[in-house]
Amino acid sequence: MRRAAVDRNPLDVRDPATRERLSAYVWADQRERLARLEAALELAAADPAPITQADAADWLEATLAVEPEPGVCRVVMHTIAYQYFPPEAQARIREHLAKVGARATQDAPLAWLSFEAASGSVDRRPALDLTVWPGGQTLRLAISQPHGADIAWVA
């Protein structure tokens, strides 16, 4: 298994000061949320993914080859980030995934897993959506509170 990540300002979760800063963003009375954050930080610190400092659209175009990899399911995943990208970057990401997806095969599929504010939803609660190629079918898997509580599984 290979994995890689991108962020304009990557943080080192092994650094105690960074962990303290991230914990400070959680209200003190939100103990369940703080526990989820601490568990996530422990997992990330134990086996950190390589994070490249870059623009997401530039990085994806340079990193995700159009040609499929036989026997490998490639997954692009993001949470509460895409909505902050400029429209041009969002379009480039969609276009690149469509181009890569058009070359996907049953033996070398592509998956796009996103957890973002649900389009068309009145309260804009985040939706967990999965698009899989070949085919490009999108399934809504769940709707949730933005911080991972109250998950309502759909599929």
N, C-alpha and C positions, 0 to 999 in steps of 0.2 A: 504494500500500500504506500502510495505517495500522497503528500498533501502539501499545499502551499497557500499562503494568504497574502493579502495586500491591504495596505492602509496608508493614508496620507501622513499619519502621525502615529506609527506603531508604538505600543507601550510594552515594556518588559514586565510581565506578570510575576517574574521571579524576584523583582526588586521590591523590598518591603515598603518603600515610600510610595511606589505606584499602587500597590495593593491597598495601602491605607487611604490614598487619594480616591481610588475607585469606591471603596467602602463608604467614604464620606458623602457620596452622592445618594446614598440610600437613607431615607428617613429612619431615625432611631427606633421608632415604634413598628417598623416593617421587618419584624424578625424573620419571617419565612423568606422574604425576598433577600435579606442579608445572608441567610443560610444558603440559599441557592447560589448567590454570588460567591460566597466563600468556597462552596463545593466546586464551582466552575473554575475559580482561580487555582484551587489545588490541582485539578485535572490538567489545566493548561500549563501550570508551572512544572508538573511532573514530566510532561512530554510536550514541550512547546513546538508549535508548528513554525516553520520558517516564514517570516513575514517580510515582504519587500515594501519599502517605502516608495509609493508611486500612486499615480492616478489609476482608478479601477479599470476604466475603459482601455487606457494604454496598456496596462498590465495584462488584462485578459486577452487582448488582441495579440500580444507578444508571447503569451504563455500557453494559451489553449490552441494547439495546432488544429487546422481544419481537417487534416487527415485523421481518420479514426485509428485507434490502437486495438488490434484484434485481441479479444479476451479481456478487455478493460472497459469498465463502465466509468466514464468520466462524469464528475458531479461538480456543478458550480452552485455555491450556496451563499446566501447573504441574509442578514437579519437587521431590520430597521436601519438600513443604510441607503438602499437604492433610491428611496424617496428624497434623499438629500442631494443626489447627484444632479448636475445640470441636465436639462432636457437633451442636449446634444450627447452627453455621455450615456444617458439612458438609451437613446436611440442607437448609438454605436454598440452598446452591449447587446441589445435585442438583435441587431443585425448580425453581429458576430456569432451569437448563439444559433440563430437561424441558419447561417452559413455552415457552421460546424454540424448542427443537427441534420441538415440536408444530406450530409455524408455519413451519418451514423448508420449502423447496421444492428441486427439482432445480436450479433457477436461482439459488437463494439458500440453500445448505446451511449447516449448523452442524457444527463438529467440536470434540470435546473430547479433547485429547491429554494424557495424564497419565503421569508416571513416578513411581510411588509403590510402597511395600512391597506385594508381591502378597498379596492376601487368599487365605487357604486354603493358602498355601505354607508348608512346614515351616520353611525358613530365612529366609523373608520377604525374599528378594532382590527388588529393585525390578523391576516390570514396566512396559513401555511399552505402554499401551493406547490405542486410538483408538475413540471412539464417534462415529458420523456420523448426522446427521439430514438428510433425512427417513428415517424407519425406526428410528433409535436402535440400530442394530446395533453391538456392541462387538467389536473384533478385538484380540487380543493380538499385538503386533508383535515384542516382544523381551523377554528377561529379561537382567538385567545385574547386575554388581557395582555398589554404590551410587555409586561415583565415576566410572563410565563405562568401566571396563575389563571385559574378558571379556564382551562383548555376544554373546548367542546369539539370532539372528534367528529368529522363529517363522513369520511370514507373509511 
